[in-house]
Amino acid sequence: MKVVCDRGSPNGITLWESQIHVGGGETLNVLKGQSSLPSRGKRVAMVLHGFAGGSAMWAKNINEIVSACDIAYFVDLPGFGRSSRKGLSFKDATNAEDYFLSRIHKLQKILLEELCHRSSLKFTFVGHSFGGHLSACYALKYPSLVDKVILCDPWGVAVQDSRGRERLKKLPWVIKTYAAIASRTSPLFMLRAIGPLGPGLLPRFRKDLVRNWGKDYPNGEMETYIYQCNAASPPTGEHAFMKLQIPFAWAKKPLVNRIDELSKHDIPIHYLFGEHTWMDKQVARDMSSRYEGISTYDIVPGAGHHIYLDNPSFFNSKVQSYLE
């Protein structure tokens, strides 16, 4: 484990990066964040990025998340980012879901051992988009290991219906083009095909991400990072995602049909959506209203799908309140 950032005062945040072996020759890349100051909360958080991302995508949120916890682990999902990739095949959605959840489970067991054998400790899961979907699925499969889930503009909540298809038609052409490609092949194959041109072309297709990163990373560091996260082969994570999706806005096993199980375990669910997201937030709001007292629903003003970037101050404040 190596120190990758020591932020010093006033936050006293230190980040360690490590490749943690989860069996079968596979590793997960993990950023462990801890503050030298007394934490505002007593939780341990596992933070999962969205599709085609990596743990560094949380750069505008790390300080605030870590300061509200004892420890926070920012994880590169299996088959994405700097985590290992193997040439695996997936027969169906259940098999693909298990690929992600089983490796996250192995990671949590290892981390629990690291935490002085505190085997009874539960983690709070924070996930954006696809990472939010996996966080909820993990809580459904391993409820005894989860304290609460914070779903940040989660993917895969609603069923595919006529209302959703009409909403998809109104999306920007970039997303609709991506959806068409994702229905036929690995979603990011074009990024790999154009090779080193990738970082330069990314600003043309994802102006929203570039605009939000520009002030803090003016020399294209984040564009290069996103490209490098997705240029590696084999695209294991993508292949698994393809088995989970109904291209590409819906899940074959949507949360709306499954989330009721969490209420049986009294696991709090916090939904946080962007005001202008293309995700179906109405379904999540209806789900939340059914479980008053253990579920909340909030909107991030002015934000699209990438709520942690579009309005980081509001997002950070809300997530901190959920963690405390």
C-alpha positions as CSV (number, residue, x, y, z in Angstrom):
1,M,0.0,0.0,0.0
2,K,1.4,3.4,-1.0
3,V,0.5,6.9,0.1
4,V,-0.8,8.7,-3.0
5,C,-2.0,11.9,-1.3
6,D,-1.4,13.6,2.1
7,R,-3.6,16.6,2.1
8,G,-2.3,18.0,5.4
9,S,-4.2,20.7,7.3
10,P,-7.0,21.6,7.7
11,N,-8.5,18.3,6.6
12,G,-5.7,16.0,7.5
13,I,-6.8,13.5,4.8
14,T,-4.4,10.8,3.7
15,L,-5.1,8.4,0.8
16,W,-3.4,5.1,0.3
17,E,-3.7,3.2,-2.9
18,S,-3.4,-0.6,-3.1
19,Q,-4.1,-3.5,-5.3
20,I,-6.0,-6.0,-3.1
21,H,-6.0,-9.7,-4.2
22,V,-9.5,-11.2,-4.2
23,G,-8.6,-14.6,-5.5
24,G,-8.3,-16.2,-8.9
25,G,-5.4,-14.0,-9.8
26,E,-7.7,-10.9,-9.7
27,T,-7.1,-7.7,-7.9
28,L,-9.2,-4.6,-7.1
29,N,-7.7,-1.2,-7.0
30,V,-8.6,0.6,-3.7
31,L,-8.1,4.1,-2.4
32,K,-8.3,4.1,1.4
33,G,-9.1,7.5,2.9
34,Q,-8.6,8.5,6.5
35,S,-8.4,11.7,8.4
36,S,-6.0,12.5,11.2
37,L,-8.7,14.6,12.7
38,P,-11.6,13.1,14.7
39,S,-14.2,11.9,12.3
40,R,-17.7,13.5,12.2
41,G,-19.1,10.0,11.9
42,K,-18.3,6.5,13.0
43,R,-19.0,4.7,9.7
44,V,-16.9,2.8,7.3
45,A,-17.9,3.5,3.7
46,M,-17.3,1.7,0.5
47,V,-17.7,4.1,-2.5
48,L,-18.4,2.7,-6.0
49,H,-18.1,4.7,-9.2
50,G,-20.3,4.5,-12.2
51,F,-19.9,2.7,-15.6
52,A,-16.7,3.5,-17.4
53,G,-15.3,5.4,-14.5
54,G,-12.8,5.0,-11.7
55,S,-12.2,5.9,-8.1
56,A,-10.5,9.2,-9.1
57,M,-13.8,10.5,-10.4
58,W,-14.6,11.3,-6.7
59,A,-11.8,13.8,-6.5
60,K,-14.2,16.7,-5.7
61,N,-15.8,14.6,-2.9
62,I,-13.1,12.6,-1.2
63,N,-12.3,15.1,1.6
64,E,-16.0,15.5,2.6
65,I,-16.8,11.8,2.4
66,V,-13.7,10.8,4.4
67,S,-14.2,13.4,7.0
68,A,-17.7,12.0,7.8
69,C,-16.4,8.5,8.3
70,D,-13.8,6.5,10.2
71,I,-12.5,5.2,6.9
72,A,-13.7,5.4,3.3
73,Y,-12.7,2.9,0.6
74,F,-13.0,4.2,-3.0
75,V,-13.0,1.1,-5.2
76,D,-12.4,0.6,-8.9
77,L,-15.2,-1.9,-9.8
78,P,-14.1,-5.3,-11.0
79,G,-13.1,-5.1,-14.7
80,F,-12.9,-1.3,-14.6
81,G,-10.3,1.4,-13.8
82,R,-7.1,0.0,-12.5
83,S,-8.7,-3.2,-11.2
84,S,-7.6,-6.4,-13.0
85,R,-9.3,-7.7,-16.1
86,K,-9.6,-11.3,-17.2
87,G,-11.0,-12.9,-20.4
88,L,-14.3,-14.0,-18.8
89,S,-17.6,-14.8,-20.4
90,F,-21.0,-14.3,-18.9
91,K,-24.0,-16.4,-19.7
92,D,-26.8,-14.2,-18.3
93,A,-27.6,-11.3,-16.1
94,T,-27.5,-13.3,-12.9
95,N,-24.0,-14.6,-13.7
96,A,-22.8,-11.1,-14.6
97,E,-24.2,-9.6,-11.4
98,D,-22.5,-12.3,-9.4
99,Y,-19.2,-11.4,-11.1
100,F,-19.3,-7.9,-9.5
101,L,-20.9,-8.8,-6.2
102,S,-18.8,-11.8,-5.4
103,R,-15.6,-9.8,-5.8
104,I,-16.9,-6.9,-3.8
105,H,-17.8,-9.4,-1.1
106,K,-14.3,-10.9,-1.0
107,L,-12.9,-7.4,-0.8
108,Q,-15.1,-6.5,2.2
109,K,-14.1,-9.7,4.0
110,I,-10.5,-8.7,3.5
111,L,-11.0,-5.2,4.7
112,L,-12.9,-6.4,7.8
113,E,-9.8,-8.5,8.6
114,E,-7.7,-5.4,8.3
115,L,-10.0,-3.6,10.7
116,C,-8.8,-5.6,13.6
117,H,-11.1,-8.6,12.9
118,R,-14.3,-6.5,13.4
119,S,-16.3,-9.1,11.6
120,S,-19.6,-7.7,12.8
121,L,-18.9,-4.3,11.3
122,K,-21.3,-3.2,8.6
123,F,-20.3,-0.9,5.7
124,T,-22.3,2.0,4.3
125,F,-22.3,1.8,0.5
126,V,-22.2,4.9,-1.6
127,G,-22.6,4.4,-5.3
128,H,-23.1,6.5,-8.4
129,S,-25.1,5.3,-11.5
130,F,-24.0,1.7,-12.1
131,G,-22.2,1.7,-8.8
132,G,-25.5,2.7,-7.1
133,H,-27.2,-0.2,-8.8
134,L,-24.5,-2.6,-7.6
135,S,-24.7,-1.1,-4.1
136,A,-28.4,-1.9,-3.8
137,C,-27.9,-5.4,-5.3
138,Y,-25.1,-6.0,-2.8
139,A,-27.3,-5.0,0.1
140,L,-30.0,-7.4,-1.2
141,K,-27.5,-10.3,-1.3
142,Y,-25.5,-9.5,1.9
143,P,-27.9,-7.5,4.1
144,S,-26.0,-8.5,7.3
145,L,-22.9,-6.7,6.0
146,V,-24.6,-3.4,5.0
147,D,-25.5,-0.6,7.3
148,K,-27.2,1.7,4.7
149,V,-27.0,2.5,1.0
150,I,-26.7,5.9,-0.6
151,L,-27.8,5.8,-4.2
152,C,-26.5,8.7,-6.2
153,D,-28.4,9.0,-9.5
154,P,-28.6,5.2,-9.7
155,W,-28.9,3.4,-13.0
156,G,-31.2,0.4,-13.4
157,V,-34.0,1.5,-11.1
158,A,-37.1,1.5,-13.4
159,V,-38.5,-1.1,-15.8
160,Q,-38.4,-0.4,-19.5
161,D,-41.7,1.1,-20.6
162,S,-43.2,3.5,-23.1
163,R,-42.6,6.5,-20.9
164,G,-39.0,5.6,-20.5
165,R,-38.5,5.1,-24.2
166,E,-40.1,8.5,-25.0
167,R,-37.7,10.1,-22.4
168,L,-34.8,8.4,-24.1
169,K,-35.7,10.0,-27.5
170,K,-35.3,13.5,-25.9
171,L,-31.7,12.8,-24.8
172,P,-28.7,14.5,-26.4
173,W,-27.4,12.8,-29.6
174,V,-24.2,11.7,-27.9
175,I,-26.2,9.5,-25.4
176,K,-28.5,8.2,-28.1
177,T,-25.6,7.3,-30.3
178,Y,-23.9,5.6,-27.4
179,A,-27.1,3.6,-26.7
180,A,-27.2,2.4,-30.3
181,I,-23.6,1.3,-30.1
182,A,-24.1,-0.4,-26.7
183,S,-26.9,-2.5,-28.1
184,R,-24.6,-4.2,-30.6
185,T,-21.1,-4.3,-29.2
186,S,-18.9,-3.4,-26.2
187,P,-19.9,0.1,-25.4
188,L,-16.4,1.5,-25.3
189,F,-14.9,-0.3,-28.3
190,M,-14.6,2.9,-30.3
191,L,-12.5,4.5,-27.5
192,R,-10.1,1.6,-27.8
193,A,-10.2,1.6,-31.5
194,I,-9.0,5.2,-31.9
195,G,-6.0,4.6,-29.7
196,P,-4.0,7.6,-28.5
197,L,-6.5,10.0,-30.1
198,G,-9.0,9.1,-27.3
199,P,-8.0,11.8,-24.7
200,G,-8.2,14.5,-27.4
201,L,-11.6,13.5,-28.7
202,L,-13.2,13.0,-25.3
203,P,-13.9,16.8,-24.7
204,R,-15.9,16.8,-28.0
205,F,-18.2,14.1,-26.8
206,R,-18.4,14.6,-23.1
207,K,-18.3,18.4,-22.7
208,D,-20.2,18.1,-19.4
209,L,-17.4,16.2,-17.7
210,V,-14.6,18.3,-19.2
211,R,-16.4,21.5,-18.2
212,N,-16.6,20.4,-14.6
213,W,-13.1,19.2,-14.4
214,G,-11.5,22.1,-16.2
215,K,-10.9,24.5,-13.3
216,D,-9.1,22.0,-11.2
217,Y,-7.4,20.0,-13.9
218,P,-6.8,22.4,-16.8
219,N,-4.2,20.3,-18.5
220,G,-6.4,17.5,-19.5
221,E,-5.5,15.1,-16.6
222,M,-9.0,13.8,-16.1
223,E,-9.6,13.3,-19.8
224,T,-6.4,11.2,-19.9
225,Y,-7.5,9.3,-16.8
226,I,-10.9,8.5,-18.2
227,Y,-9.3,7.3,-21.4
228,Q,-6.8,5.1,-19.6
229,C,-9.6,3.6,-17.4
230,N,-11.3,2.4,-20.5
231,A,-8.6,1.7,-23.0
232,A,-7.3,-1.5,-21.4
233,S,-8.3,-4.9,-22.6
234,P,-10.0,-7.3,-22.2
235,P,-13.1,-5.2,-21.4
236,T,-14.3,-7.5,-18.7
237,G,-16.5,-5.0,-16.9
238,E,-18.1,-3.9,-20.1
239,H,-18.9,-7.5,-21.1
240,A,-20.6,-8.1,-17.8
241,F,-22.5,-4.9,-18.0
242,M,-23.8,-5.9,-21.5
243,K,-25.5,-8.9,-19.9
244,L,-27.1,-6.7,-17.3
245,Q,-28.6,-4.1,-19.6
246,I,-31.5,-3.6,-21.8
247,P,-29.5,-1.1,-24.0
248,F,-28.6,0.9,-22.3
249,A,-30.8,2.8,-20.0
250,W,-32.5,-0.1,-18.3
251,A,-31.5,-3.2,-16.3
252,K,-32.8,-6.7,-17.0
253,K,-33.3,-7.0,-13.2
254,P,-34.5,-3.5,-12.3
255,L,-34.4,-2.4,-8.6
256,V,-38.1,-1.4,-8.6
257,N,-38.9,-5.1,-8.7
258,R,-36.4,-6.1,-6.0
259,I,-35.9,-3.2,-3.5
260,D,-38.8,-4.2,-1.2
261,E,-36.6,-6.9,0.2
262,L,-34.4,-4.3,1.8
263,S,-37.2,-3.1,3.9
264,K,-37.4,-6.5,5.6
265,H,-33.9,-5.8,7.0
266,D,-34.5,-2.2,7.9
267,I,-31.7,-1.0,5.8
268,P,-32.0,2.7,5.1
269,I,-31.9,3.8,1.5
270,H,-31.1,7.4,0.5
271,Y,-31.9,8.4,-3.1
272,L,-30.1,11.5,-4.5
273,F,-30.9,12.6,-8.0
274,G,-29.8,15.4,-10.3
275,E,-32.5,18.0,-11.1
276,H,-31.9,17.5,-14.8
277,T,-30.9,13.8,-14.8
278,W,-31.9,11.5,-17.6
279,M,-32.5,8.7,-15.1
280,D,-36.1,8.0,-14.1
281,K,-36.2,9.7,-10.7
282,Q,-40.0,9.5,-10.4
283,V,-39.9,5.7,-9.8
284,A,-37.3,6.2,-7.1
285,R,-39.4,8.9,-5.4
286,D,-42.4,6.6,-5.4
287,M,-40.2,3.8,-3.9
288,S,-38.9,6.1,-1.2
289,S,-42.3,7.2,-0.2
290,R,-43.3,3.7,0.6
291,Y,-40.7,3.4,3.3
292,E,-41.0,6.6,5.2
293,G,-38.6,6.7,8.1
294,I,-35.9,4.5,6.6
295,S,-35.7,6.1,3.1
296,T,-35.1,9.6,1.9
297,Y,-35.3,11.2,-1.5
298,D,-33.5,14.5,-2.5
299,I,-32.7,16.5,-5.6
300,V,-29.4,18.1,-6.4
301,P,-30.2,21.6,-7.8
302,G,-28.9,22.3,-11.3
303,A,-27.2,18.9,-11.6
304,G,-27.5,16.4,-14.4
305,H,-26.5,12.7,-14.1
306,H,-23.1,13.4,-12.7
307,I,-24.4,15.0,-9.5
308,Y,-21.0,14.7,-7.7
309,L,-19.4,17.0,-10.3
310,D,-22.3,19.3,-11.4
311,N,-23.0,20.6,-7.8
312,P,-20.3,19.1,-5.6
313,S,-20.9,21.4,-2.6
314,F,-24.6,20.5,-2.3
315,F,-23.8,16.8,-3.1
316,N,-21.1,16.6,-0.5
317,S,-23.3,18.2,2.2
318,K,-26.1,15.8,1.6
319,V,-23.9,12.7,1.5
320,Q,-22.2,13.9,4.8
321,S,-25.6,14.2,6.4
322,Y,-26.5,10.6,5.3
323,L,-23.2,9.3,6.7
324,E,-23.5,10.9,10.1
